Amino acid sequence: MSPAHIRIATRASPLALWQASYMAARISELPSAPSVELIHVRTSGDGNQSSALREFGSTGVFTREVERLVLNGKADIAVHSLKDLPTDVVSGLCLACIPERAPRCDALILPHGHDSISSLAQLSDAAIVGTGSPRRQAQIRHQRPDLSMAEIRGNVETRIAKLDDGAYDAIVLAEAGLRRLDLTDRISLSLGPPEILPAVGQGALGVECRSDDEAVRELLSAVTDKATLHAVTAERSLLRTLRAGCHAPLGAWTDIKEERLTLIGVLLSIDGKTRLEATATGECHDAEQIGKDVAQQLIEAGGTTRPEVP
């Protein structure tokens, strides 16, 4: 029997609210749809805007407090950016829904009034690029070691304001977030494969509920997109096998054609000087094993997620 009312726990940032509202709309479209309520949560990652994200630990910066509301019964589901959601399942919760994925690539943004560019080569020598992601920093350094990588915090609008105020020559954000907030006009360059691979799960949403809440699990299953589920299963298996947190310099790209899935993984040193790449292909139903295979190739090539290597 479908629940009569669903409470969605979400961070209060504009992007998080968009994601929660999107899920509320998808639930409302279902047969015998319940009423939906959003419950705002302030996380430790939101409260501290000065420290680099990796200083909080490898996982759960933006998810722990949201998950806690679901666990203690004050909310029924939690909506996350999947790239922020640790691969280790929290006891009492399950990943119950992954809807259709948005565009996965990163986007370079230049200050307001600047024309778009066609490659990173067009950035000026020693330009200051704002991004707190070691994955983005390492891959950009691999292409342009002369560029200066600088930490940046805040929600999407805050980061763009800092850029326009002259704190950076460029910043890097996820294309999905910009599209969701109607900021596609600010994209100066799309950063995609083969040069820049996105984070595991980037562009996808992950929806958690209590593992013993069968009614909510059944409701959410109707919103899951199978192709996206296969893709992120392979990517998260890669991440889990490497025992890498969401701040590791690891990029992943999946492609599905005729029920066959190809996964490419790249692992870099923090300084971008060393780059390892591995690929595996198989049937979609073997997505978990495909991720393990790519991880094992990277390990055999000398890869590790410890900061000083590969």
N, C-alpha and C positions, 0 to 999 in steps of 0.2 A: 504493500500500500504506500502510495506516494505521500511524503510529508506535506503538511498544510502550510508550513512556514519555514523558510531557510534564512539563517543569519550568516552573512559573509564577513569574515574578518579580513581587514585590509589595512595596509599602511595608508597614510593620509596624503601622500604626495600626489600631484596631478596625474602622473603616469599610473601609479598604483590604483588610484580611484577609477581611471579609465578602464583598467584591466578588470577590476571588480564589477564595474557597471556593465562591461561587455559580457561577463559571465552571468550577471543578473538577467540581462536581456536574453541570452541563450536559454537559460532555465525557464524564463517566462514564455518562451516559444513552444515548450514541450506540452504534450497532452496532460491534462489535469495538473497544470503548472501551479506550484505553490506561490504564495506571496514571498517577497524577498526584501531583506533589510541589510544595510551595510553598517558594519561596526568598525570604527576607526581605531588604529593601534599606532602608537609611537614606539619605534624600535631604537636600540642602542646605536645602530648605524645612522639613524636620522638625527639623534640627539647630539652626537659628536661630529661636527663638520670640519674639524681641523686635522685630525689624525688620518694617516693613510689607512685605507680599508684593510690591508694585510696585517696591520698592527692589532686588529681586533681578533685575530685567529683565522684559521683557514676556511671555516665554514659557519653558516648560520647568522651572519651579521644582520640580515634583513628579514630573517624568517622565524627566529626563536620565539619572540614575543607574540607574533601572529599565531603560531602553532599552539602556544600555551592557552590562548583563548578557546581554541577548539578542544583541546585536551580537557580543560576544566568545565566544559559544557556551556560556556558563555557565547559560543558561536558554533555553527555546524560545519562550515567549510572555510578554508583559507585559500586565497588566490595569490600565487607568486609568479614572478619572472622565473622560468624554469632554470635559467643559468645561475640564479642565486640559491637554488634549492640543493642542499647536500644530497649526495647519492646514498648515504647511510639513512635508512628509514628510522624515523623517530618511533619508539615503542608506543603503541596505541593509535598510531596514525597510518594511513595508506595514501599513496598517490592514485587518486580515483578517476582523474579526468585530465586529458591533454587535448585541447581543441586544435583546430587548424592553425598551422604556424604562419606567422607574418614573415616578411623578408628578413633574411638572417644576417646580412652583411653589416659591417661597420661603415660609418660615414665620417668623412673629414669635413669640418665646418671652418670657413674663413670668416674674418670679421665682416660685419655688415657693410655692404657696398662693394666688396671685392667680387670679381668675376670668378666663375667656376674654373677649375683646372682639370687637366686630363690625366695627371700622374703625380706621384710624390716627388718626382724629379723636379717639378716646377716650384716646389717650396724653396725659399731663399736659404742660403747657407746658414747653418746654426740657428734656424728658426726654432722658436719655443713651441712645443706641441703639448697641450694639456690632456693628460689621461692618467688615471690612477691604476689602470689595468696592466699588470706585468705582461700579460699575453699580447696586448696591443703594443706596449713599449718595445718588447723584444722583437716582434715582427717588423715594426717600423724601423728599429735600429738595424735590423738585418738588411733592409733596403737602403736606409740612409743613416749611416753611423754618425754623421756630423750633426744631426738634429739633436736638440736638447729636449729631453722628456721631463715634464713637470707635473707634479701631483695636482689634481683638481677634485673638489668635492661639491656636493649640492645637487639639487634636482636638475632636470634638463634645462629649465628656463634660467635657473641661477647660473649654470655653467655657461650658457650662451651669453648672458649679461656680462659675465667676467671677461669673456672673449671680446665682446664689443667694447668693453671699457679699456682694452689694451693690455690686459694681464698676460695674454698669450697671442702668438701669431696664428695658431690654429688649435682646434680641439677635436677629439674623436669621440663619437657617441654611437649607439646602436641605431641602425636605420629604422628598426621596428618602432622604437620609442618615438622617433621624430615623426613617423607616419601616423602613429596613433594620436599624437598631439597636434596634427595638422601643421607640422613645421618642415615639410618636405622642401619648401622653397629655400631653406637654409643649407641643404646638402650641396657642398661644393665639389665633392669627389666621392664616389662609392668605392670602398675598399673591400675587395673580394678576392677569391682564389684566382690564380695560384699563389699570389703574393701574400695576401692576408686572409687567414682562415678565422671564422668566428669562434666564439666560445661554445662549449658544449651546451646544447639546449637553447642557444640564443634565438630570439624571435618567437619562442614557444611559451605558453603558460602552463603552469602546473597547479592542479587543484587538489588539495588534501581534505580528507575528512577522517572521522574516527573509524578505525578498522572494524569495529563491531556495529557500525551504523549501516545495516544492510539496505534500508530504504533509501538513504542518501546515496550510497554507492551505486545502487541500481539506477537512480535518477541521473546521476552524473555520467554513467556509462553511455548514455544516449548522445552525449555531446562530444565524446572522444573521436578524434580523427585517426583512422587506422594507419595511414601513411606517415603522419607525424609521429604517432606512437612508435612505429618501427624505427624511424630515423633516430629519435631521441633515446630509444632503448639501446641502440648500438653506441651512440655517443656517450651516454652515461655509464655504460659498461666499460668503455675505454677509460673514462675518468676514474671509475671505481677500482679497476684492475691496477692502474698506476698508483692508486692511493693518493691522488692529487686533489687538492682543494680547488675551490672556484677561483683562486688567485694565482694558480700555477700558469706558467707560460706555455699553455697547451691550446692548440686550435684544432677544430674538427669540421669536416664537411661530408655530408651524406648525399647520395644520389640514388633514386629508386627508378628502375626501368623494368617493366614487365615482371614485377614481383621479385626482382633481384636488387639487392642493396649493396652499394659500394660505399665504404667508409675510408676517408683519408684523415690521418692524424699527423700533426706536426708538434714537435716538442723542441723548445729552444732554450739556450742559456739566457739568463737575465739580460746580459749585455748584447744579445742578438748575434754574437759571433758564430755560435754553433747552432745548426738547424738540422734536426733529424725528421725524416718523413717516412710513413709507412701506409700501406693500403691493403685492404682485404675486401673480397666480394663473396656474397652468398645469398641464399634465399631469405626473404624478409622474416620468416618465422625463426631464423637462426640469428637474429639481430644481436642477441646477448653474446653469442659466441664470436661473432664478427668483431665486436668491440674488444673482446679479450684477445683475439688474434692480432689486432693492430697494436694493442698495448704490449703484447709479448714481443713483437717485432721491434718496437721502440726500445724495450728493455734490453734485448739481445744486441741492439746497436750501441748500447752504452747509455741509454737514456735513464734519467731519474728526475724526480720533481724536487730534489733538494736544491736550495737556491744557488749553490756554487757550481753546479754542473747541469746539463751534460757538457 
